[in-house]
Amino acid sequence: MASIQAIDNGVLDLSIDRAVQAVFRTMIGKPARIVPTLMDPSNYTVKLEQIHVVGTAGVVGDLTGLIYLYFSQPLAEYCASRMLGLSLLKIASTGEKVVNEVVGELTNMTLGTFKNQLVELGLPCRLTLPTVQRGVYVQTRPSRAHRPPLLPV
Amino acid sequence: MRPKILLVDDSAIVRSILVNTLKIYDCEIFEAANGVEGLAFATKECPDLIVLDVTMPIMDGIEMLCKLKAHAVLKSVPVLMLTAEGGRENIIKIAKIGVRDYMVKPFKEDVLVQKIGRIIDLKSISEVQIKPKSIFDPAVILIVDDKPLIVSQIQNGLKHTPWQVQSVANAEAALDFCKQEEVDLVMISLSLSDEGAFTLFRQLRSSHKTKYTPIMALVVKTDAAIQQQAQQVGFTFFVTKPIDLVDLEVKAAKAMRLDTSQRYFRTEPDLIVLQLPDNCPTTLITEISDQLKIQVTNAVNAGINQAVFDLLLVRNLDVGHIKLVINSMQICRDLGFEFALVGTGKVVKDSQGYEDTSTWQYFPSVAEARGSFKKNMPPAATEEPAAEPMPAEALAEPVGAWRTSAG
């Protein structure tokens, strides 16, 4: 617990930023930037009004938590197209499964890269398996965490 | 021989990226979604390289790696670890078990290719001229069996092929032979004393020269335990004793990856002809059906949409032939092909004896079958040929008369 208190939000933000940058640059071939907040600060709720594909994975160990990657449907399809070398038309015709798997893999890689930085910072932890959800109204209501969700664009 | 690469990753996306990256190289790729599948493929195919993910369900990469290192043959297969979890401790842990290299996800495809290229000889497809060997090409087959009767049975059974069938009676002589000659296929009797067959298998697999040579097992049909053991070790195919020579030939051709299509198919300017063999065991039905799909697809690409099933070599129509013809008809229907049957009087008569085939109508020759196809008509949707099949009275005619009329 002492080590968790020793790390400040700025370091975490930087680690997450680096992870997102590294994964998107390497796998998608495009830079990404983090949108600071989609969260309603009054109730820590993220509410989206269009179809999103949301990848979730967690770290468990000296630092425990979940990270959500929110992809709008077009962004998710674009990422799938770039990663698999297929046209957007082809991706659209293959259905949701492929796009979901791509989001799951990107989430896994992002969390893996983030976790590796935590380990370097002296916070050993393990990854959980990623899950993917999609929907028009995706609400995330954190119970205790005060971290804003991330949206790579 | 093309290098074999086994990709073991639970993510279909990562496997797909790897396959896309490697498809321009002359290599054979196998995919597995977890350690259990990976071990099964590794045992069967003995790959030159395994690209192995760490975190997987059922059996993870670390466990699979440990099992590989404990395996007599597979322990020497180089492993490139692919992991989302980097970190010094993880890498050291993996390195201690024994990996050739590792990559942390996310990864650049070109870096992966560089790493693979340092482990195996990776050549681009354009550098390599691939001409598959045909069933009519010569090949050397070595039989390792101390029973002269079995050896002569196989040699006689394969006499009509261009294959040179040699034999030795024990493992030592087999190893000597393989050192001196280029062998395309080894058939080992599992009844060699002191588990000699398994020892020989391992020795052949660990030799650079015979690492990729297909190895078949000759085994008594009822000996299930030894068959299972041989399967686990990685024998390519099994031939059971008493030996069905047609089955043996089909499996030998398959093990040597020979193109057998020329034996059963010929393409004429306006149609393709499938010539059914006299004997048609299950293995052959599967093989010909698989080839037919490719042949018909190629024919469609070439603008051909007619097929003739030629049963003139068939002396007695049996269930095997019927299954094959029914399969073939279905494939043709699926692709909108017109088709017609050609057969002897005996086949016509046999046909009438089965419920499923009693309505089949035959032409006496390919030329007459060709004439029956109506030009510029849409493909027929029925099993029956389009026009004027063999008249009923022809049933009384001798087979030779029809053969004479063949164009």
HADDOCK unambig.tbl for C-alpha pairs under 7 A between the chains (distance, minus, plus):
assign (segid A and resid 23 and name CA) (segid B and resid 106 and name CA) 5.61 0.50 0.50
assign (segid A and resid 26 and name CA) (segid B and resid 106 and name CA) 6.30 0.50 0.50
assign (segid A and resid 26 and name CA) (segid B and resid 107 and name CA) 6.46 0.50 0.50
assign (segid A and resid 26 and name CA) (segid B and resid 108 and name CA) 6.07 0.50 0.50
assign (segid A and resid 27 and name CA) (segid B and resid 106 and name CA) 6.45 0.50 0.50
assign (segid A and resid 84 and name CA) (segid B and resid 17 and name CA) 6.05 0.50 0.50
assign (segid A and resid 101 and name CA) (segid B and resid 13 and name CA) 6.53 0.50 0.50
assign (segid A and resid 102 and name CA) (segid B and resid 13 and name CA) 6.24 0.50 0.50
assign (segid A and resid 109 and name CA) (segid B and resid 84 and name CA) 5.70 0.50 0.50
assign (segid A and resid 109 and name CA) (segid B and resid 105 and name CA) 5.95 0.50 0.50
assign (segid A and resid 109 and name CA) (segid B and resid 106 and name CA) 5.92 0.50 0.50
assign (segid A and resid 112 and name CA) (segid B and resid 84 and name CA) 4.87 0.50 0.50
assign (segid A and resid 112 and name CA) (segid B and resid 85 and name CA) 5.27 0.50 0.50
assign (segid A and resid 113 and name CA) (segid B and resid 84 and name CA) 6.88 0.50 0.50
assign (segid A and resid 116 and name CA) (segid B and resid 85 and name CA) 6.30 0.50 0.50
assign (segid A and resid 116 and name CA) (segid B and resid 86 and name CA) 5.62 0.50 0.50
assign (segid A and resid 116 and name CA) (segid B and resid 87 and name CA) 5.45 0.50 0.50
assign (segid A and resid 119 and name CA) (segid B and resid 87 and name CA) 6.54 0.50 0.50
assign (segid A and resid 120 and name CA) (segid B and resid 87 and name CA) 6.93 0.50 0.50
